[in-house]
Amino acid sequence: MERRLAAILAADMVGFSSQMEADELGTLARLRATRLEVTEPEISAHGGRVFKTTGDGFLAEFPSAIAALNCAVDMQRTIGLRNVDRAPGEWTVFRMALNIGDVIVEDDDVYGDGVNIAARLEPLAPPGGVVVSQAVREQLRNKVPVGFQPLGPQRLKNIAQPVEVYRVAVDAPDTGGAGGGRTTEPSPDHVPVLAILPFDSLSRDSEQDPVAGGITEDLITTLSQIGTLSVVARNTAFAYRNRTVTAKQVGAELKADFVLTGSVRQAGDRLRITAQLTDARAEVQVWTGRYDRQIADIFAMQDELTLTIATALQVKLTEGEQARLRYTTTDNVTAWMHFIRGLSLFRTVSADTYRQARASFEQALAHDPDSAQIHAMLACVHAIEGRFYWTADRDGSLDLAKRHADEALARDPGNADAYAALGYWHMGYRRLAESTAAYARAVELAPDHADLRALYALALTFAERADEAIAQAQAAIRLNPLDPGWYRGVLGHAFRYAGRLDDAIAVLSDYNRCSPGFGLVDLVLTHADAGDPERAAQCARDLLSARPDFTIERWSLTQNCADLERLETDRKSLAAAGLP
């Protein structure tokens, strides 16, 4: 045996199981080609060596942290470029993690905490990204041209002390998650990415605040119809609400080429909208405009604004896209005002806000009973209220969800939100095959809608299709880099169902750190599954401290899993951990 200091690189392929299920031979061929043409040559070129392979991953050691990081960055960049001409289901994407420490070498194998920490860190890396431990960051401080974004202290299995973790921020081509940024100059066929940030409300009346959010929603929805333009999803964009950021910062965080900002001021029946379009890379204002109109002219004003933005971005519009640039949710201003207030409330998930959102959508529908989108959102509210037993008549709420979803689809067969409501409706009655089919259709209609993918992942998990659920949850996180914490709750839930308990604990612990009090039920169950009753009991105590009204019976009502034996086992595990 030999002891020495070494930098350890751990890597694992994302989505390997789901790709194998779809195409075993093709997946293995792509993985083998990546190893022969990228990873092994790059590792050798940087003075490292692979000492262990793990099916879809590997462990390598390097003589220095700089060599290991340079190798990881080069590999991710090259792998990302190879994915450019492939369909998303054929991407070869890796997570990578680096640690440096004292290791033991015996018969060409490497052991010790230096290796264990690297392996435990790897699931924390984003797809196509790299994370490093505090030890690596200290070694590389001021020595490499990359940034390190703190992810905070992380508790790793069988590692006594928390480990400070950092994500490597590196300027590299953006290929759908396999890489960390974009080239200095876009290629000629590059599709520009536009981030539309929530418009500021300058009105003194807080009741008018939803108008600014509604205009932002409409711009995102309408401009997303342009095939030669990529628009950052609304749930990502709204994460910037009430944040002071520069266009350059937004461009770096969201890989956006352009940023649209603006403000809305309403005074009586008059509305003033100002908007600015900025080149995020150069921080140069491309266009600015101001619109002073009657509130009754708001739809015509939005049509004009969207066409002006498309022109300023120099995107080519087909005749069909020009037609779709017109605002179509409703042509009734009063209905629109109630609808956007409902949307504003819908973003905060609670029994009280959903009751208010339902009332707003009902008022909107009273003014425009033929709007497919209003029916769809009302269906979503009823479905969620029914699933969580937030109304006195649970079955009545679910029946209303079905009725409004059907009404929406009768008017607009391509309405993704209506299919999402049907997915929730079926889930409430444990019809998991129908639920996953409805969500699959919703995702097909709105592939960039991160929330729908996360909900699809939840349905897949309950249907015992955990590997597919993991892929969808990870896709949601890729689509929304500023994702709400519940995405990680869904991902951790799926990891647990897949038997990947270490991954589940890491993700759920992160969820609880970001959103204190959440993810703890699944943490109790995961520690119980792992045979660690002490950690399960501690998480149970933390859960009761955060949510004193928690009961196993109330929790069971929302667990729409297909396997009732699993549910009964979970109930016993929660009781054994001390939960009422």
N, C-alpha and C positions, 0 to 999 in steps of 0.2 A: 504494500500500500504506500501511496505517496500523497502528502498533503501539499496543497498550493493554493494561491489566490487566483481566482478565475472569474471572468464575466460569463454568465450563463444566459443563453437566449432560448426561450420556450415559445413554440409556435403551434397553432392548431387551425385546421381549415374550418371555416364557417359554413354551415348548411350541408355538411358532408352526408349526413344520414338521409336527408330529403332528396339530395341529388342522386344518391345511390338507389333510392327507391324508384326514382323516375328513370334512371339510365345507368345501370351498374358499370357496363363496359366503357361507356363514354366518360363517366366520372373518374374511373380508375385511370383511363388513358390521359385525361387532362392533368390529374394529380401527378402521375408518373412523369409526364412531359415537364411539368413545373419543377419537379425535383431535379431532373436531369439537365434542364436548360437554364434554370434560374437559381434555385436555392443552393444546390451543392456547389456549382461553380462560384457563386458569390461568397459563400462561406469559406471556401478554399482561398479565394482571392484576398479575403480579409484576414487570413491567418488563422481561421477557426477550423473546427472539425465537428461533424455530427457524431455524437456518442450514443444516441438512442432514437429510434423511430417508434411512433405510437399509432400506426395505421394511417390516420389523416394528419399527423403532426410529427414534430421532432424536437429534440433537445440538442443544443450545440454549445461548445465552450470556446472562449476566445482569450487571448493573452491580455487584453485590455478592454475597458469599457468603451473607449472611443472606437475601437475596431468593431465591437459588437453593435454599437448604435449605427455606425456608418453602414454596416452590412444590412441591418434591419431596414433602414431607410431605403437603401438601394433596392433591396428585394421587394419591398412594398411598392415602390415606384414602378419597377419593371413588371411586376405581376399586374398592377393596375393598368398599365399600358396594354398588356396582352388581353385584358378583358374588354377593351374598347369595342371591338368588332364582334363580340359574342352577345347572345341573348342573356338576360339577367339570370336565368336558371342554369346557365353554363359558366358563370363566373367562378374563378378559383380565387377565393378571398381568405386571407389569414388574419388571425389575431396574433400579436407578438408581445412578449414581455421580457424585460432585462433585469437581472440582478447581479450583484458582484459580492463575492464572499469566499470564505475559506472552504475548500472542498477536499474530498478524499478520492483519489484515483486508484482503481484496482482493475487490472485486466481490461484496460481501455474503457471501463465504465466509470461514471462520476457520481458521487453521493454527497449528502450533506445538506445543511440548511440553505446554502447558496443555491442549490438546485431546487429544493422544495419550494422556496419562496418564489423563484421565477415561475415554476409550474402553477402555483396558486394565484399568481398575479395575472397570468395569461387570460383567464375569462373576463377580467375587468377591462381589457383593451377593447376599443370599438372595432368593428369589422374594418379591415384594411389599415388599422392603426397600431401604434406601439405605446406601451406604458412602461415606466421604469420605477424602480424603488428609490428611496431617498439616498441610499448608498451610491447608486449610479449617478444620480443628479449631482451629488457633491463632487464626484470624480470628474464630471463633465462641465461643471460651472465655468462659463466664459471660455470654453475650449471648442465648442461646436456651434454652428450657425442655425440653431433650432431653438424653439421656445419650449418651456415646460409648464403645463397648466395643472395646478394642484387638484387632485381628486380627494384629498383629505386622508386621514388615517383609516386603514382598512384592517379588519380582523380576519386573519387567514387560518384555516383549519390546521390544528397541530402546531401552530406558531404562537408562542406565549404572548409576545408583545405586538400591538398593532404596528403596521408598516405604512409609512407615508408613501403615497403613490402619486405619480405625475404622468399626464398624457403628453406625448411628444407632439408638438405643433410644427409641422414641416411643410415647406412650400413644394408641392408635388402635383402632378396632373390629377384632376378629379375625374374618376371613372366609375361613378355610381357607388361609392363607398369603398373602393379599392384604391386608396391613396389619400393624401392629406391636404390637397389644396388645388391650385390650378397653375398653369404655366404663365410666364410673364405676359405673353401675347397669345390670345386665343387663336385656334386654328380657323381656317376659312369656313369650315362647316360647323363651327361652334354655335350652339344654341344659347343665346344670352339668357342669363338667370336674373329675374327681377324679384326683389323683396319689397313688398308693400307694407310699411309699418302702420300701426294704428294711428289714424288721424287724431290730432289733439282737439278736444272740445273747448272752445273759448266762450261758450255761453255761460251766463251766470246761473241759469236754472239747471240744477242737476238732473231734472227730468228729461232734459234735452241731450244729455250725454250719450245715450244710445245712438243718436243720429250719426255722430262721428264714427262709431263702431260699425253701424250699418252701411255707411258709405264705403268703409274699408272692406267689409265683407263682400259687397257688391263688386268692387273693383277686382278683388282677388278672384271671385267666381267667374266674372266675365272675361278677364284677360287670360285666365287659364284655358279658355277655349281655343287660343291661338297655338297651332301646332309648332310654329317656329319660335316660340317663346316659352321658357320654363319659369313658372311663378311659384315662389316659396309658399308652402301650404299655410292656410289661415291659422291653424293651431300653433305653428312655429312663429308666425309673424306676431300673433297676439301675446306671445311671451315677452315681447318688448314693450308692452303697455306700461306706462309710468316709469320707463327707464330712459336715462339720458345717455345716448350713444351717438357716435359719429358714423357717417356712411362707410368709412374705411373699416371701422370695427365690425359693423354688420356684414360687410362684404367678406371679411376674413372669417367670421364665425359661421356664415351661412353659404359661403362660396358663391356669393351673389355679385354679378357684374354691375347692376344698377340698383339704386334704392329710391323708392318713392315715399316721400313724407308729405304731410299737409295738415291743415287745420280747418275746422268748421265753426262758424259763428251763426247762431240763429237769433233773430230779433223779430218777434211777432211772426208775420208770414213771409219774412225775408230771410234768405239764406246766403251766406258768403262762404265759398270754398276757395282756399288757396292750396296749391300743390307745387312741389319741387321734385324734379327728377335729377339724380346725381350719379355720376360715374364713380362707383365705389373705389376703383383702383386709383384713379387720379384725384379723387375728391374735387371734381370740377362739376359745376351745375350745368346740366345739359339743356334743361327747359324749366320754366316756371310759368304758372298761370293763375289767374284769379277769376272767379265766376260769381257774379251777383245776380241772383234770380229770385223769383217767387218760389215758395216751397212747393207750389203746385207744379212747377217745371223741373222738379228734381230728377225725374227719369231722363228727360231730354238732356239735362245738364250732365248726367252720368254717361249717357251715350256719347256726348261730345268729348268728355274728358277721356274716356277709354280709347276713342279713335285717335285723339291727339297724342296720347302716350304711345300707342302702337306706332304712329308715324314718327315720333321723336326717337323711338328705338330702332327705326329703320327695319322693322320686320315685314316680311311679305305676307299679305293676306289673300287667301282664296275668297271667292265669292261666298262660299258657305260660312267661312269664318267672319266675314264682314256682317253677314246676317246674324250670326250668333253674338256679335258684340253688343247687340241691343239688350237692355235689361228686361228680363222676362218673368221674374218671380211674381209680380203683381203690377197692375197698372192703376191701382187705387192708392193714393197717397196716405189716407187714413189707415188702410190695412197695412201698408209698409211701416208706418210708425209703430203700430202695435207689434208687428212681426219682429222688427229689429230690437225692440225692447225684450221680447221673448228670447231672442238669440243671446242677448247680453246676460240674461238670467240663466240661460241653459248652460253656460260655461262653468258655473259654480254648482257642483253636484251636491245637493242636499234636499231633504224633503220639503223644506220651506221654499227654497229658490225654485224648485221644480213646480210646486203648486202655483207660484206667481208666474212662472213661464207659461204654464198651461193656460192660465187666465188670459195672458197677453195673446197667445196664439189663437185662443177661442174668439177673442175680440177681433183679431185680424181676419179670421175666417168669416165672421159675421159680415164684414165689409167686402170680402172677396171669396165667396164659397167655391169658386172654380179654380183656385190656385193650388197646383199640385204640390209646390214646396211647402206651403202652409199646412196642408193635410199631412205631408210627410213628417214635418217637425212635431206636429201635434201627436202623430202616431209614436214617434220616438219618446216623447214625454210620458205618454200613457204606458208604453211598454216598460220603461225604466221604473216608473212608480209602481206598476204591478209586480215586477220581479222583486223589488225590494220591500214590498208590502207597505208602501207609503200611503196607501188609501184604505178606507174601511172596506171597500169592495174590490179585492185584488183581482178576481176573475172578471169583474166588470171593467176594470181598467185595461186588462189584457184584451178583452173583446173590443173595446174602443180603439186600441192600438191596431188591431187587425182591420177594423172597419176603415180607419183613416188611411192606413197603408194601401189598402185596396183602392180607395178613392184616388189616392195620389198616383198609383200606377195606371189607373184607368185614364187619367189625364196626361201622364208622362211615363211611358213604359221604361224609360231609362233613368228614373230617379233613384240614385244610390241610397239616399237617406230612407226612402220607403222600404227598400230591401233590408236595410239595417234594422228598421223597426220590426220587420217580419222575423229577422234572425233572433231578436230579443224575445218576441212573442213565442216562437217555437221553443227557445231555451227555457222559458218560464214553465213549460210543461214537459221538459226533458225529451223533446223531440229533437235529438241532437243531429241526426242525419239531415233533417229539414233545415235546422238552424245553420249548420255549416254551409249548406247549399245556398241559402239566402245570403249569408255573408260573403261567400265566394262570388256571387253575382254582384254584390255591392262593391267589392274590391275590383272586380273586372270593369265596372262602370266608372269607378273613381280610383285608379291605381295609386295616385299620389296622396290619398286621404289617409293620414297616419292613424287617426282614431279608429277608422273602419278596420284597418289591418289589426290593430290591437284587440278590438272586439272579436274579430274573426279568430284570433289566436286563443281567446278565452273559450269560444265555442269549440274549437278543435281540441283544446285541453280536456274539457268536460267529455268530449266524444272519444277520449283515449287515443287521440292522434297527436301525441305530445311532440314528436319531432317536427311535424308540420307546424304545430303551434309555435315552437321555438323560432322557426324560420320567419313566420309572420310577425311575431313580436319584435324580432331583431330588425326586420324591414321597417316596422313602425318607428323604431328608434333611429334608424338611418334617415328616414324621411323627415323626422322632426328632431334635429340635434339638440333642441332645447325642450325635449319631451317632458310632459307632466309625469310626476313620479309613478302614476298608476300603470304606465307602460311597463315599468320594471317589476311592479307587482304581478302583472300578467306573465312576464317572462320568467320570474322566479317560480310562479305557480306551475308553469309548463316544465321547467327544469325538474321540479320535484316529481311531477307525474312521469317524467322520462327516466327517473332514477338517478339523475345527475345532481346528487345532493350537495356536493361541494359548490357547484355552480349556483344552485338555488340559494344556499346560505349567503354566498357572496353578493348576489344580486338583491336579495331581500333585505340584507343588512344595509346595503346602499340605499334602498328605498326608504327604510326606516330613518336613516340619517338625513335624507333629503326631506322627508315628510314624517316627522316624529309621530309615532303611534300607529303608523301604517306598515303593513307587511308582517306584523308580529304574529298573526294567527298562523300564516304559512311557515313562519320561522319555528313556532312551537312544534308544528307537525313535522317539519323537516328534521329538526334535532331529534324528535321522537323516532322518526324513521331511521335515523343514523345511529340509534342506540345510545343517545346522550340525554338521559332524563334530567340531569342537573341543568344543562343549558336550556332544555325545554321548559323546565319550571321557572327559570329566571326570565325567559321571554314571556311566560304567562303572567308573571308578576308585573313586568313592564307593560303588558297589554292592559291589565286591569287598572294600572295607574293612569294610563292614557285614556282608557275607555271603561270607566267604572260600571257602565250599564251593559257590558258585554255578557251574553249568555250563549252557551253551546246551542240551545234550541233555536234562538233567533238567527244565529249564524247558519245553522243547517238549512233554514228555509231558502237561503240564497245559493246553496250549493247544488246546482242542477246537473250533477255528474251522472253519466250513464251507469257507472258501477256502484250500486247501492251498498255492496259489501265494503268497498273502499270508504264510503261515507260513514258506515257504522264503525269501522276501524278508526277513522279519524276522530269521531266523536269520543271513543274510548281514550284515545291519546290525549285529547284536550282535557278530559276529565282527570286523567292520571297526572297531568301537569298542574292540576289545582284550579282549573277554571270552572265556574259555576254552570 
